[in-house]
Every structure is written in C-alpha cells, then in structure tokens.
C-alpha cells in the first residue's frame, strides 16, 4: 500500500514477534503481536489507529506477516481469540473479511463483580450450603491423576493446565465418591481484584455436586478475595447453567470469537481466482 510499510518491531519476549505499520512520516499507525506456543501460534494483539481503519492497513499488515509462513510449505496453525468491545469495534467484521480466516463462536464469557455477588440470593444460598467438598490438591496424587485422565478422554484436557502452580489451592475443590472424583472446580488468582473460574466439571450423574463444589469455592473466594471480580468462559453446560441460575438477567454474557487461519496466503487466493476466471472463459 502506497505510503505505508510493514516493519518488524523490537521486543524483549522470546516467544512474541511484534510487527507494525509505519507511514511515510515514520509514524507507527498499526501493531500486531504473534505469540509462539507449542501447538499453535496466536495473534495476541492487533491494533490500527482509529482514524486509519477500513483503509486496508490492517489487512496489509496481517497478510504480509502470514505470507512467509504460507510460502514456507509447513502449515503452522495461527488463531486469534477476541470478544466484547473489540468485536463490536470492528475486529469481528475485519476478521470475517479476511479470505484465509474462518471465525467461530466458541463459548460465552461472564464477568461477575463483587457487588453483584453480594446482591445475588442464590450466591448467598450456595455460600451457606453444607458441603463435603475437599480441596482438590489435598487429595491423593493417584486419585487426581485418574481424574485428569478421565477429563482427557472426555476431550477437556486443554482446559486444565498441568502446572498446578497457576491455581490457588485454597480455591480448587473436588467431590469424591467411591474413591473417585466426580466433580471439580479450578480457580486462578490474577490479582486481589481478579479471579478466574478456569474450569467447572461434573460427571452429569450427580446434580447436587455442582452446588457443593461451587459453594465451597465461593465461600473461600469471599473470605480470601472479597473485592475480586470473578470471570469465566462457559465451556461446559455446568458453568453456563450456574451463571444463568444465580444471576439471570443481572449479567449479560459476551460472545467469544476465535478466528482460524487456513494456511493460505492472500496471493494464493488471487491465483485461485484467476484460474477460476480462466476456466469460466474457456
């Protein structure tokens, strides 16, 4: 694009590549970060200066960065997850307009402020409910490993980090029956004001288990982090049902979108369109 150039920006993190677009006046008008992970790469940040949006600058940056990967002949999954304000401010439309990306709505995201928790009668009931749930990480390693293997069989292994250090052990609870874990909840602490309900699971055979493990977790959370906002993505029916049951219309869930790159470059699409046009004329 005339007057704009895609450049590689310096960065300190080894697993993050930073790119940008500079104008003819050497102003940085757009930025994009790609985070390198083991199984795939993710676009962790994409920004175009507001007054220059819808002029092709973001597309130029995105496609120029991906083209060398496409031309390498080795497919590397690249995806981008976003929601809420970013989607409403044009990112959803932007990603849907890219010929080599597909966009899926995977789940919904909930934010529960501390004030709202205190207002919820259902939250108070759960908090005061008698529970036999135990701290997950106090259970025998053999029992915990068997539970993790079961989650992998159910297709949930990517939702729990094997590094137990990322979770607050005093906020993670499990329900045990017949020497097996039939439900568990995992919580991360990002700060004194921010808790993430990372994962909530039950085997579906014991309806009261959700109330027991959730009640234990929220009682501990209210005691240890009374001012914290709780947020989570509803990736299981239990977590979505829990939010709707306790808060109803008091909270508005946000859609979570994930854009997946198919490994083609923009030039590949141009070549394909030329071939199609020639075939139509033949």
ABEGO torsion letter per residue (X at the ends): XBGBBBBBBBBABAABBBBBBBBAAGBBABBBBBBBBAABBBBABBBBBAAABGAGAAAAAAAAAAAAAAAAGBBBBBBBBBBEAAAAAGAAAAAAABAABBBBBABBBBBBBAAAAAABAAAAAAAABBBABBBAAABBAAAAAAAAAAAAAAGAAAABBABAAABBAAABBBBBBGGBBABBBBBBBABAABBBBABBBBAGABAAAAAAAAAAAAAAAAAABAABBBBBBBABAAAAAAAAAAAEAABBBBBBBBBBBAGBBAAAAAAAAAAAAAAAAX
